[in-house]
């Protein structure tokens, strides 16, 4: 039956609806493309015969095969686009280095696309906020509170908070500070977030 292999590719993605990435089905993709090539060649033959021999009875068959070609094309496009959306989501979930078991399920072109997306995202983040950039992949969910408890890992000196209060950051001292005020100090290794 026409288009069965293309529909099977879509069903394969639906079975993995939890956002996981199934293995790239190169064989299924190749079979759909071969079917499309055969449909196209048969249409070319029938169109030439209908024009030259005046055979109008071939037109419905040509239209049917043309609709099958369009459906296969839509299914292949949907398959590839859905995979790219899942790969893009993996960058936000896992970071710039994907686990080996996920990379194993990707084809060479998808790995190349992931590398380009990773570079584009890094370039965009560098262009945001000052010299060091801004990592927009952190804190994908809003924080539960605006203040966090931190421990000072080394002497750092004074830190002024919003209300004008100056806090002395001495080694092993603990403080309850606004999250945004101490995130850069946590990344620098000056402070450590104490999980309650």
Secondary structure, 3 states (H helix, E strand, C coil): CCCHHHHHHHHHHHHCCCCCCCCCCHHHHHHHHHHHHHHHHHHHHHHHHHHHHCCHHHHHHHHHHHHHHHHHHHHHHHHHHHHHHHHHHHHHHHCCCCCHHHHCCCCHHHHHHHHHHHHHHHHHHHHCCCCCCCCCCCCCCCCCCCEEEEEECCCCEEEECCCCCEEEECCCCEEEEEHHHHHHHHHHCCEEECCC
